[in-house]
């Protein structure tokens, strides 16, 4: 009896080790894969600067939203989170535009034209977000317990849901807006 007959498919140990050191086929394929094509859209320095501006502007915009929503809710404004979202977006869009223009994409040219393009990109993502916001708020109201206690305050689910829904939708807006700004607002002249 041959000792190799006991091994399944006659694979030797050296064959297994050799297979492990080769990169997966998706990375060595001569045709660029979806992951590589996606990653090639984001130069490393530009993406890092974008992430810094996004972190700042997300915190800034969300803070403005939270303050406005709190004030409007306390004054019994119906659907206060929708009004707070609109006002906060108007303020944070301009702040984001300035960060993208001077720090991320570093473009030169007509301020007003770029700002209008930035408004177009944000508006195209704002409308779906405003439509999804009440639905997402309802979803969080359904999922949350009646009250959520923190060390400083006890929130009802109706109070807390708009904050969670806005944070949830912000993640998708960040990705969409980067692609829109890269392809439209701050597109370099050489890309034309």
Buried (B, 14 or more C-beta within 10 A) or exposed (E): EEEEEEEEEEEEEEEEEEEEEEEEEEEEEEEEEEEEEEEEEBEEEBBEBBBEBBEBBBEBBBEBBBEBBBEBBEEEBEBBBBBBBEBBBEBBBBBBBBBBBEEBBEBEEEEEEBBEBBBEBBEEBBEEBBEBBBEBBEBBBEEBEEEBEEEEEEBEBEBBBBBBBBBBBBEEBBEBBBEBBBEBBBBEEEEE
